Amino acid sequence: PAEFLVNAQTAGVGHLTANIQGANSNPNVDIEEYAEGKFRGTYIAKESGDHDLFVYWSNEPVPGSPFLVHVEESLPPSAMIKTTGGRMLQSDTVHRAGESIELDVDTQDAGDGQLAAVAIGPKGDAVPVEIIANRNRTFTLKLLTSRGGRYLVNVYFNGSHIPNSPFKVRVCNPEAIWAEGPGLMDSFVGDQGDFQVFTRDAGHGTLSVRVNGPKDKFRVDMWKGADRTVNCRYNPEVAGKYTVNIKWEDEHIKGSPYTIQVRKRPDNGTDSK
């Protein structure tokens, strides 16, 4: 409740009364004499906005009455929670699967209550979040990611979301990507180097494919297939050693770089290098 104090020690004999008026409500005002000639008034506002507080001594307005009181919406304790650090706040960062992603939370201004957290993983499954209690009502939350994709980390205080919750965490997993196709195996000049890269479980990230050969860099045509598959093609025109680099978020996928030997087609059954 809100309160106000009145000192009437020099006012002589009398009694104190008060009332408060809002736009749509008139809350009760309780008056208590907590010391001789000193009074405390308390009330609970029922709406936000401006209110007029009338204070009387023996039915006469005291100087300054009515007093203008502005009432604002009360905030739940969860709104007083602060996030003070941790990589979970780096919403533009793409994290690696298997990493522990932390968030530092300060609950000192929220009073007593219970901090809780749960994450929703890329498959819609619940992912546990470890909560470590530090000193002075501060906590460290740890999310351990196991696969690529988007995680939503819900953080609650007394059952209500804290500011900016849920937190979005983007995770990539280059280990979940693989490639296959004849373009990743030894071949002959004139054969098209076709292969596919499967990125379905990779999460967030960017795919890059580069082919180096006897003529240095080669053009690679890439187009999207079904279920986050990427089709790739290059055309080896001369014999020699070729290297195919396939990266996700600038990190090699499993098997990359691929080393491929391209030979001239054999004449009369003879393989010439």
C-alpha positions as semicolon CSV with decimal commas, in nm:
position;residue;x (nm);y (nm);z (nm)
1;P;0,000;0,000;0,000
2;A;0,095;0,366;-0,046
3;E;0,134;0,583;0,260
4;F;0,167;0,947;0,362
5;L;0,258;1,116;0,692
6;V;0,095;1,416;0,861
7;N;0,245;1,611;1,152
8;A;-0,034;1,782;1,352
9;Q;0,154;1,842;1,678
10;T;0,103;2,219;1,657
11;A;-0,254;2,206;1,525
12;G;-0,422;2,183;1,860
13;V;-0,713;1,956;1,939
14;G;-0,877;1,791;1,639
15;H;-0,896;1,485;1,426
16;L;-0,748;1,385;1,087
17;T;-0,950;1,244;0,797
18;A;-0,863;1,181;0,433
19;N;-1,003;1,043;0,112
20;I;-0,863;0,985;-0,234
21;Q;-1,043;1,006;-0,567
22;G;-0,940;0,846;-0,895
23;A;-1,104;0,855;-1,234
24;N;-1,315;0,547;-1,166
25;S;-1,251;0,454;-0,803
26;N;-1,229;0,599;-0,452
27;P;-0,998;0,377;-0,243
28;N;-1,038;0,369;0,133
29;V;-0,781;0,565;0,334
30;D;-0,685;0,425;0,675
31;I;-0,554;0,675;0,933
32;E;-0,329;0,567;1,221
33;E;-0,183;0,789;1,496
34;Y;0,160;0,630;1,533
35;A;0,290;0,896;1,778
36;E;0,132;1,187;1,965
37;G;0,014;1,435;1,703
38;K;0,167;1,231;1,415
39;F;-0,045;1,034;1,170
40;R;0,011;0,781;0,896
41;G;-0,238;0,736;0,612
42;T;-0,238;0,428;0,391
43;Y;-0,437;0,330;0,085
44;I;-0,426;0,089;-0,206
45;A;-0,493;0,244;-0,546
46;K;-0,715;0,035;-0,773
47;E;-0,623;0,198;-1,104
48;S;-0,339;0,384;-1,269
49;G;-0,350;0,754;-1,351
50;D;-0,389;1,079;-1,157
51;H;-0,568;1,084;-0,819
52;D;-0,666;1,368;-0,584
53;L;-0,576;1,312;-0,218
54;F;-0,789;1,523;0,018
55;V;-0,660;1,563;0,375
56;Y;-0,864;1,738;0,647
57;W;-0,799;1,848;1,001
58;S;-1,129;1,873;1,188
59;N;-1,308;1,886;0,851
60;E;-1,092;2,173;0,723
61;P;-0,848;2,112;0,433
62;V;-0,487;2,112;0,542
63;P;-0,252;2,342;0,345
64;G;-0,186;2,204;-0,003
65;S;-0,493;1,978;-0,007
66;P;-0,596;1,828;-0,243
67;F;-0,262;1,671;-0,335
68;L;-0,207;1,534;-0,685
69;V;-0,096;1,170;-0,675
70;H;0,010;0,991;-0,992
71;V;-0,030;0,614;-0,982
72;E;0,151;0,385;-1,225
73;E;0,086;0,022;-1,307
74;S;0,261;-0,201;-1,059
75;L;0,525;-0,430;-1,204
76;P;0,547;-0,799;-1,117
77;P;0,865;-0,912;-0,939
78;S;0,978;-1,085;-1,259
79;A;1,005;-0,744;-1,429
80;M;1,276;-0,648;-1,180
81;I;1,508;-0,929;-1,292
82;K;1,827;-0,821;-1,468
83;T;2,035;-1,018;-1,717
84;T;2,392;-0,906;-1,668
85;G;2,597;-1,111;-1,910
86;G;2,658;-1,438;-2,086
87;R;2,672;-1,553;-2,447
88;M;2,298;-1,622;-2,449
89;L;2,249;-1,245;-2,487
90;Q;2,444;-1,249;-2,818
91;S;2,137;-1,305;-3,033
92;D;2,330;-1,253;-3,358
93;T;2,587;-1,520;-3,276
94;V;2,565;-1,870;-3,420
95;H;2,689;-2,109;-3,153
96;R;2,836;-2,456;-3,202
97;A;2,648;-2,768;-3,098
98;G;2,799;-2,922;-2,788
99;E;2,888;-2,587;-2,636
100;S;2,755;-2,464;-2,303
101;I;2,578;-2,129;-2,353
102;E;2,543;-1,921;-2,038
103;L;2,322;-1,643;-1,907
104;D;2,389;-1,442;-1,589
105;V;2,076;-1,339;-1,396
106;D;2,046;-1,095;-1,104
107;T;1,733;-1,130;-0,886
108;Q;1,831;-0,895;-0,601
109;D;1,570;-0,631;-0,683
110;A;1,286;-0,882;-0,723
111;G;1,265;-1,001;-0,365
112;D;1,197;-1,358;-0,265
113;G;1,094;-1,597;-0,536
114;Q;1,179;-1,898;-0,747
115;L;1,390;-1,884;-1,063
116;A;1,319;-2,153;-1,322
117;A;1,418;-2,218;-1,681
118;V;1,348;-2,463;-1,962
119;A;1,450;-2,457;-2,328
120;I;1,258;-2,577;-2,632
121;G;1,490;-2,743;-2,881
122;P;1,484;-2,754;-3,263
123;K;1,261;-3,062;-3,262
124;G;1,012;-2,906;-3,017
125;D;1,147;-3,113;-2,729
126;A;1,218;-2,980;-2,380
127;V;1,588;-2,925;-2,311
128;P;1,697;-2,886;-1,948
129;V;1,874;-2,570;-1,836
130;E;2,114;-2,592;-1,543
131;I;2,075;-2,317;-1,280
132;I;2,377;-2,243;-1,063
133;A;2,326;-2,023;-0,755
134;N;2,598;-1,763;-0,697
135;R;2,626;-1,500;-0,425
136;N;2,381;-1,219;-0,353
137;R;2,083;-1,373;-0,532
138;T;2,266;-1,398;-0,865
139;F;2,253;-1,706;-1,086
140;T;2,421;-1,854;-1,390
141;L;2,206;-2,048;-1,636
142;K;2,369;-2,305;-1,864
143;L;2,217;-2,448;-2,180
144;L;2,400;-2,746;-2,328
145;T;2,311;-2,783;-2,697
146;S;2,326;-3,120;-2,870
147;R;2,199;-3,047;-3,221
148;G;2,180;-2,763;-3,468
149;G;1,879;-2,536;-3,495
150;R;1,696;-2,272;-3,293
151;Y;1,648;-2,299;-2,919
152;L;1,402;-2,091;-2,718
153;V;1,514;-2,048;-2,357
154;N;1,224;-1,962;-2,127
155;V;1,333;-1,806;-1,796
156;Y;1,071;-1,753;-1,524
157;F;1,060;-1,585;-1,186
158;N;0,762;-1,688;-0,973
159;G;0,604;-1,835;-1,284
160;S;0,632;-1,520;-1,500
161;H;0,876;-1,452;-1,782
162;I;1,169;-1,228;-1,696
163;P;1,243;-0,937;-1,935
164;N;1,338;-1,052;-2,290
165;S;1,239;-1,413;-2,219
166;P;1,227;-1,636;-2,416
167;F;1,585;-1,595;-2,537
168;K;1,658;-1,712;-2,891
169;V;1,974;-1,917;-2,937
170;R;2,095;-2,019;-3,282
171;V;2,314;-2,327;-3,304
172;C;2,496;-2,488;-3,595
173;N;2,631;-2,841;-3,612
174;P;2,881;-2,903;-3,895
175;E;2,922;-3,259;-3,768
176;A;2,564;-3,334;-3,877
177;I;2,638;-3,254;-4,243
178;W;2,760;-3,506;-4,495
179;A;2,819;-3,515;-4,869
180;E;2,814;-3,789;-5,128
181;G;2,819;-3,836;-5,502
182;P;3,050;-3,924;-5,792
183;G;3,200;-3,576;-5,789
184;L;3,378;-3,666;-5,465
185;M;3,545;-3,974;-5,613
186;D;3,823;-4,028;-5,867
187;S;3,700;-3,977;-6,222
188;F;3,795;-3,898;-6,580
189;V;3,829;-3,573;-6,769
190;G;3,491;-3,477;-6,910
191;D;3,286;-3,639;-6,634
192;Q;3,061;-3,400;-6,449
193;G;3,156;-3,365;-6,085
194;D;2,812;-3,400;-5,928
195;F;2,756;-3,442;-5,554
196;Q;2,502;-3,353;-5,287
197;V;2,542;-3,193;-4,946
198;F;2,285;-3,288;-4,680
199;T;2,227;-3,008;-4,429
200;R;1,893;-3,104;-4,271
201;D;2,023;-3,133;-3,913
202;A;2,291;-2,866;-3,939
203;G;2,091;-2,584;-3,786
204;H;2,176;-2,223;-3,865
205;G;2,471;-2,147;-4,088
206;T;2,609;-2,086;-4,435
207;L;2,738;-2,351;-4,674
208;S;3,047;-2,282;-4,883
209;V;3,191;-2,512;-5,151
210;R;3,522;-2,449;-5,325
211;V;3,703;-2,670;-5,576
212;N;4,074;-2,626;-5,645
213;G;4,255;-2,807;-5,924
214;P;4,534;-2,779;-6,181
215;K;4,377;-2,452;-6,298
216;D;4,338;-2,325;-5,943
217;K;3,973;-2,244;-5,860
218;F;3,684;-2,396;-6,048
219;R;3,332;-2,271;-6,085
220;V;3,084;-2,468;-5,875
221;D;2,715;-2,457;-5,961
222;M;2,488;-2,502;-5,660
223;W;2,111;-2,530;-5,634
224;K;1,871;-2,630;-5,360
225;G;1,710;-2,971;-5,348
226;A;1,445;-3,122;-5,122
227;D;1,477;-3,142;-4,743
228;R;1,765;-2,893;-4,718
229;T;1,979;-3,082;-4,968
230;V;2,219;-2,875;-5,181
231;N;2,313;-3,006;-5,526
232;C;2,662;-2,921;-5,651
233;R;2,837;-2,959;-5,988
234;Y;3,178;-2,877;-6,130
235;N;3,340;-2,977;-6,460
236;P;3,701;-3,098;-6,450
237;E;3,852;-3,016;-6,788
238;V;4,212;-3,124;-6,735
239;A;4,374;-3,419;-6,563
240;G;4,529;-3,375;-6,222
241;K;4,456;-3,355;-5,854
242;Y;4,145;-3,173;-5,735
243;T;4,052;-3,068;-5,384
244;V;3,687;-3,013;-5,282
245;N;3,643;-2,802;-4,968
246;I;3,296;-2,814;-4,811
247;K;3,242;-2,589;-4,509
248;W;2,951;-2,497;-4,283
249;E;2,998;-2,168;-4,098
250;D;3,361;-2,173;-4,218
251;E;3,422;-2,514;-4,059
252;H;3,494;-2,829;-4,261
253;I;3,222;-3,092;-4,263
254;K;3,303;-3,457;-4,207
255;G;3,532;-3,589;-4,482
256;S;3,628;-3,244;-4,609
257;P;3,859;-3,160;-4,779
258;Y;3,812;-3,434;-5,040
259;T;4,108;-3,521;-5,262
260;I;4,012;-3,642;-5,610
261;Q;4,231;-3,768;-5,890
262;V;4,102;-3,687;-6,238
263;R;4,264;-3,883;-6,520
264;K;4,247;-3,879;-6,894
265;R;4,026;-4,144;-7,039
266;P;4,226;-4,451;-7,131
267;D;4,306;-4,507;-7,497
268;N;4,310;-4,862;-7,626
269;G;4,253;-4,987;-7,272
270;T;4,552;-4,799;-7,130
271;D;4,507;-4,557;-6,845
272;S;4,728;-4,249;-6,894
273;K;4,786;-3,992;-6,626
